[in-house]
Amino acid sequence: MLIDILQVVIGLLIGAVIGFFVSKKVMTNYLKKNPPINEEMIKALMTQMGRKPSQKQVNQMMKSMEKYM
């Protein structure tokens, strides 16, 4: 009885750990293939704020965004 409960608990813990790492790997691959923001979006945002973005500014914004991904 006690061994059965222990096996279930250990199985759940192992499944949770494996599930965490698999989901983390899947999400990082998804975000690399489909980044949440790109250069066109940055240019559009800066234009809406009333600024004419240069390519240097866009590159700086992209580098700062990549640092947090």
N, C-alpha and C positions, 0 to 999 in steps of 0.2 A: 504494500500500500504506500509506504513512505518512499520507496524507491521509484514507484510509478510517478508520483507527484514530482519528485526530484528530476526525473528524466524529462518531464513535460516542461518544467521551469528552465532547465538547461537548454532544451531544444528551442524554447522561445527566445532566450537570450542570444543564442548563436544565430538564430534567424534574424533577430533585430540588428545585430552587428553586421552580418552579411548584407542585409537589405540596405543599411545605411551606406556602406561603401559602394554598393552597386548603384544606388540612386545618385550618390555624389558623382561618380564617374560618368553616368549618363547625362547629368545636368551640365557638367563641365564641357563635355563633348558637344552638347546642344548649343551652349552659349558661344563656343568657339566657331561653330558653323553658322549660327544665327545671332550675331551680336545685337544687343538690345538697342544700340544707338550707332549710327554710322555718320560719315562726313556730311552727307546731304542733310541729315536731320540737324546737325550742328549748324550748318550754314543757314538753314531755315529758321532755327531758333534765334541766331544772332541777327538775322535780317528783321525778324519780328520785333526784336528789342531796339531796332533803329540803328543798327551798326552794319557796316559793310565789311564782312569778314575777309581777311587776307588768308592765303593758304598757310602761312606760318601760324596764325592764330588757330586755325582749324587743326593743324598738326599738334599744337600744344594741348588743345582740348582732348584730342584723341589719346595722346600719351597719358594725360592725367586720368582719363576714363579707364584705360587699360591697366593702370596701376591698381585700381580698386576691383578689378575683375579676377 
